[in-house]
Structures are given as structure tokens and as C-alpha cells.
Amino acid sequence: MYEHVLSRNRLLAFLMKTMNPFVSRVLGPNINRDTVANVKKAGLTVVKEENIQYDVFKRIDAIKT
């Protein structure tokens, strides 16, 4: 899956956290998701995790365990 996640970069994370209330009200999605953790909570095993752009867009390969 390709997913938009909260950056681990302090400056980008600060900006994303600041913008999230506005973005989530106007566009709907929470831009600060921890999708990798959510995938694991769903019972899947993450086999590969790749940052696509600015540590904000991530490719996650997971399998059902």
C-alpha cells in the first residue's frame, strides 16, 4: 500500500501537527496517522517499509499472518 504518514523529521512533523486540525476539517483525513503501527495492529506482518517522498509518503508491503 502507499500511504501518507506523519514524518519522523521534527520540522515536518511540527508543520503536519499544526496543519492537521485544519486539513482534517476541510479534507477529512487525518494526515498524522501511524499507518505502519495500524497495519501491525490489524494482524498483518510488515515485510518492507520504504519512504517514497520526504518521509511523508510511504510504501508498505505486508502479508497476512
C-alpha positions as CSV (number, residue, x, y, z in Angstrom):
1,M,0.0,0.0,0.0
2,Y,1.0,3.6,-0.4
3,E,0.2,5.8,2.5
4,H,0.6,9.4,3.8
5,V,2.1,9.3,7.3
6,L,3.4,11.6,10.0
7,S,7.1,12.4,9.2
8,R,9.8,11.5,11.7
9,N,11.6,14.7,10.7
10,R,11.0,17.1,13.6
11,L,10.3,20.2,11.4
12,L,7.9,18.4,9.0
13,A,6.2,16.7,11.9
14,F,5.7,20.0,13.7
15,L,4.2,21.5,10.5
16,M,2.0,18.5,9.9
17,K,0.7,18.5,13.5
18,T,0.0,22.2,13.2
19,M,-1.9,21.8,9.9
20,N,-3.8,18.6,10.9
21,P,-6.8,20.2,12.6
22,F,-7.5,22.4,9.5
23,V,-6.8,19.7,7.0
24,S,-8.9,17.1,8.8
25,R,-11.9,19.5,9.0
26,V,-11.6,20.6,5.3
27,L,-10.5,17.4,3.6
28,G,-11.4,14.7,6.1
29,P,-8.4,12.5,6.5
30,N,-6.0,12.7,9.5
31,I,-2.6,13.4,8.0
32,N,-0.8,12.3,11.1
33,R,-1.6,8.6,11.0
34,D,0.9,5.9,12.1
35,T,-0.1,3.5,9.4
36,V,2.7,1.1,10.0
37,A,1.6,0.6,13.6
38,N,-2.1,0.3,12.4
39,V,-1.1,-2.3,9.8
40,K,0.5,-4.4,12.6
41,K,-2.5,-3.9,14.9
42,A,-4.7,-5.3,12.1
43,G,-2.7,-8.5,12.4
44,L,-0.5,-8.1,9.3
45,T,3.2,-8.5,9.2
46,V,5.1,-5.7,7.6
47,V,7.8,-7.2,5.3
48,K,9.0,-4.0,3.7
49,E,8.7,-0.3,4.5
50,E,10.0,2.3,2.1
51,N,10.0,6.1,2.3
52,I,8.8,7.4,-1.1
53,Q,8.9,11.2,-0.6
54,Y,10.1,13.4,2.3
55,D,9.4,10.6,4.9
56,V,5.8,11.5,4.4
57,F,4.7,9.1,1.7
58,K,5.5,5.5,2.5
59,R,5.2,2.2,0.6
60,I,4.3,-0.6,3.0
61,D,4.4,-4.3,1.9
62,A,2.5,-6.5,4.4
63,I,1.3,-10.1,4.5
64,K,-1.5,-11.8,6.4
65,T,-0.1,-13.8,9.3
